[in-house]
Every structure is written in C-alpha cells, then in structure tokens.
Amino acid sequence: MKILRFIQDGNLAVARIINLQLRPLILLLFSEPNPAVIKTAFAIHGFIHDELRLPMNPRHPIKNHN
C-alpha cells in the first residue's frame, strides 16, 4: 500500500494527506457492527456475490457521517 510505503520512507506529510482522503471511506465501511457494508462494497465491484448469511443483516441506508 502506498500509505505504508510513505510512512516507512518517513514521508509523513504525504501519508497524512492520503489518510485524510481515505477517512470518509473508512468511516463508511466500518459504520455497522457487522461486515455487511464491506461485503456490499466488494459485491458492487464484482469481487463477490451480493448475499448474506445469518446472523448478518443487510446494511442500513448510507448515513451522513460528518
């Protein structure tokens, strides 16, 4: 990952910028206590089929996380 490479090289300013850009996505992906959001994101990109087994529940509609 690029951010790890920048940290290892001591380029913390660039790593911080990347972190700030990724923060909204990270907050969204971990907004629910189950992996349904992450599985939905993978399904949208075609990595997996969009299906959940119990006890997972479908994700809630996207909320504003400001």
N, C-alpha and C positions, 0 to 999 in steps of 0.2 A: 504494500500500500504506500502511496506517495507520502501521506502524512507521517508515517513511521520513518520513512527514509529522511524526510526533512528534520525530524526530531533527532535521529541518530547523527545527522550531519551538523547538528547544532543550529539549524535554521529555524528557530522557534517562532519568529515573526510570521513566516510563510505557513508553518504548521498551525498557528493560531488562526490565521485567516481561513484556511481550509476547514478547521474545526467550526468556526462561526458559520461558514456556509452550509455545513452539514447538520448543524444543530436542529433546524426545523424538521428535517427528515428523521433524525434520531428520535426526537420527541414524539413524532407521529408514530413511528414504528414501535415504540415502547409505551404507547399511551394506554394500552389494555394489559391486564394481567395474564393473558394467555397469548400464545403465538399466532392467533388468527390474523392479526394485522400483517405480520411478516409473511405468513403463508399466502395471504391475499396479494401482497406486493409481488411475491415470486410467481403467482399464477398470472397476474397481469402481464408479466414479462415472459410468460411461456415456459418458465423453469419447472413448474409442477402443475398438476390438475387442481382446479379450484374446488376442493372438497375438504370437509372437516369431519372428524370422528368424535363421538362423545368422549370426554366431557367438554370438549371445546365448543364454544358458541360462535356464531358469526359475529364479525366485528360490528361495532356501532358506527353510525354515520360519522364522517370526519368532522371533528370539532375544531374550533379555533383555539390554538394553544399559545397565544401571545402572552 
